[in-house]
Amino acid sequence: MKKLFFWVLLLALSVQVQAQDKKAKNLLNQVSSKVKSYKSIKIDFKYSLQNAKENVNQESSGSVVLQNNKYQLQLMGVTKLFDGKRVYTINPEDEEITISKGNDKEDNLITPSKMLTFYNKGYSYTWDISQNVKGRSIQYIKLVPTTAKDQRKQILLGIDVKAKQIYNLIEVGKNDTKTTLTVVSFKTNQKLSANQFKFDKAKYPNYYINTIE
């Protein structure tokens, strides 16, 4: 009888976990579908990097403009521009520009153009805690990388259940580094300049340009 009870309990727990995983997948699919419906997205965010062992605690704010796979990211004084083919990293402090090929196809890399849909492959996911943040219902989905080579333990993705938008992303590395990105402003279908994602070399006459092929 004890063995029978154990197996019944194990089966019940398995069914419950599968149901929660299905809920997580459905919610992520809804967010992904909504993101793809926008012509453009502009996000202002807060960024933090913490590692207690290394005594690292950095905080900053930034913004990113997205359209299809193109993006313009501004963070810590540095601008990253991806025109669909090349990434231009503009560093005013060093007066240097690095030009490299777009690496947006790397599955384990959360690039700006994938920051709202990166979870579609390469992760297992489970239903996690929910929180009330200033009247907003935020549901967390835990994402665990499916490849052992990935240097991240897990990612917690906070989703505004009503708006079907990402509220924050908490990434925990195997070295215990915790990176948090929290959305402050989320604007969609904004009118963008025709040159929004175009690199203009003439604007940086005295900059050293480093091209990496």
C-alpha positions in Angstrom: 0.0 0.0 0.0 2.9 2.4 0.8 4.5 1.7 -2.5 1.2 2.3 -4.3 0.7 5.6 -2.5 4.3 6.6 -3.5 3.7 5.9 -7.2 0.3 7.7 -7.1 2.0 10.8 -5.5 4.8 10.7 -8.0 2.4 10.6 -10.9 0.3 13.4 -9.4 3.4 15.6 -9.1 4.5 14.7 -12.6 1.2 15.8 -14.0 1.3 19.0 -12.0 4.8 19.9 -13.3 3.7 19.2 -16.9 0.7 21.4 -16.5 2.8 24.2 -15.1 5.4 23.8 -17.9 2.5 24.1 -20.4 1.3 27.3 -18.7 4.8 28.7 -19.0 5.1 27.8 -22.6 1.7 29.3 -23.4 2.5 32.6 -21.7 5.9 32.9 -23.4 4.2 32.2 -26.8 1.7 35.0 -26.1 4.5 37.4 -25.3 6.5 36.4 -28.4 3.4 36.8 -30.6 2.7 40.3 -29.3 6.3 41.4 -29.7 6.3 40.2 -33.4 3.2 42.3 -34.1 5.0 45.6 -33.4 6.7 47.5 -36.2 9.2 49.0 -33.8 9.9 49.0 -30.1 11.7 51.6 -27.9 12.7 50.5 -24.4 14.2 52.5 -21.5 15.7 50.2 -18.8 17.7 50.0 -15.6 20.7 47.7 -15.6 22.6 46.2 -12.7 25.5 43.8 -12.3 26.3 42.2 -9.0 28.8 39.6 -7.7 29.2 39.5 -3.9 32.3 37.3 -4.1 34.2 39.7 -6.4 32.7 42.8 -4.6 31.2 44.0 -7.9 28.1 46.2 -7.8 27.3 48.3 -10.9 24.2 50.1 -11.8 23.3 52.0 -14.9 20.4 53.0 -17.2 20.1 52.6 -20.9 17.8 52.4 -23.9 17.3 50.3 -27.0 15.4 50.8 -30.2 14.4 47.7 -32.1 13.1 47.1 -35.6 13.1 43.6 -37.0 16.6 42.4 -36.3 18.2 45.9 -36.3 18.9 47.8 -33.1 20.5 50.8 -31.5 21.6 50.3 -27.9 22.9 52.9 -25.6 24.4 51.8 -22.3 27.2 53.1 -20.0 28.1 55.8 -22.5 28.6 53.3 -25.3 26.4 53.1 -28.4 25.9 49.8 -30.3 24.4 50.0 -33.7 23.4 46.9 -35.7 22.3 47.6 -39.3 21.4 44.0 -40.1 24.9 43.1 -41.3 27.5 44.7 -39.0 27.7 45.9 -35.4 29.2 49.3 -34.8 30.4 49.8 -31.2 31.0 53.5 -30.6 33.0 54.5 -27.5 33.2 58.3 -27.1 35.5 58.0 -24.0 38.2 56.2 -26.0 37.3 57.9 -29.3 37.2 54.4 -30.8 34.8 52.6 -33.1 34.8 48.8 -33.5 33.1 47.3 -36.5 32.4 43.6 -36.5 30.1 41.1 -38.3 26.7 40.6 -36.7 26.7 37.6 -34.4 23.0 37.6 -33.8 22.8 33.9 -34.8 24.6 32.6 -31.6 21.9 30.7 -29.7 23.4 31.3 -26.2 23.8 35.1 -26.7 21.1 37.5 -25.7 21.6 40.3 -28.2 19.4 43.4 -28.2 17.5 42.2 -31.2 16.7 38.9 -29.4 16.1 40.2 -25.9 12.3 39.9 -26.2 12.3 36.5 -28.0 15.5 34.8 -27.0 13.6 32.2 -24.9 12.1 30.5 -28.0 14.8 27.8 -28.1 17.8 26.6 -26.1 16.0 26.6 -22.7 13.8 24.4 -20.6 11.2 26.5 -18.6 9.0 26.2 -15.6 6.3 28.3 -13.9 7.8 30.2 -11.0 6.7 32.8 -8.4 4.3 35.7 -9.1 4.6 39.2 -7.6 2.5 42.3 -7.4 4.6 45.3 -8.5 2.9 48.6 -8.1 -0.5 47.1 -9.0 0.9 45.0 -11.9 0.8 41.2 -11.8 4.2 39.9 -12.7 4.6 36.2 -13.4 8.1 34.7 -13.4 9.2 31.9 -15.7 12.4 30.1 -14.9 14.6 29.4 -17.9 17.5 26.9 -17.7 19.9 26.6 -20.6 19.8 23.1 -22.2 23.5 23.1 -23.1 26.2 22.4 -20.5 28.6 24.8 -22.2 26.3 27.7 -21.3 27.9 29.8 -18.4 24.5 30.7 -17.0 22.7 28.7 -14.2 19.3 30.2 -14.9 17.3 33.1 -16.1 14.2 34.5 -14.4 11.9 36.2 -16.9 9.3 38.5 -15.3 6.2 39.0 -17.4 3.4 41.5 -17.0 0.4 39.1 -17.3 -2.1 41.7 -18.4 0.1 43.6 -21.0 1.9 40.4 -22.1 5.2 42.3 -22.0 8.5 41.5 -20.3 9.0 43.5 -17.1 12.4 42.3 -16.1 15.1 39.7 -16.8 17.3 38.3 -14.0 20.3 36.3 -15.2 22.4 34.2 -12.8 25.8 32.9 -14.0 27.7 29.9 -12.8 30.2 32.2 -11.3 27.3 33.7 -9.2 27.2 37.0 -11.2 23.7 38.3 -11.2 22.6 40.6 -14.0 19.2 42.4 -13.9 17.5 44.3 -16.6 14.3 46.1 -15.6 12.0 47.8 -18.2 11.2 51.4 -17.2 9.4 52.4 -20.4 8.1 50.3 -23.3 6.9 52.2 -26.4 5.8 50.6 -29.6 5.3 51.5 -33.2 7.2 54.8 -32.8 8.1 56.8 -35.9 11.8 56.2 -36.6 14.3 58.2 -38.6 15.2 56.7 -42.0 18.8 56.7 -40.7 18.1 55.3 -37.3 20.3 52.2 -37.8 22.7 53.7 -40.3 26.3 54.3 -39.3 27.6 57.7 -40.4 31.4 57.8 -40.3 31.5 61.6 -40.9 30.1 62.1 -37.4 33.3 60.7 -35.9 36.2 62.4 -37.8 38.9 61.9 -35.1 37.9 58.4 -34.0 40.1 55.3 -34.4 38.3 52.7 -36.3 39.0 49.0 -35.6 37.5 46.6 -38.1 37.1 42.9 -37.1 36.2 40.6 -40.0 
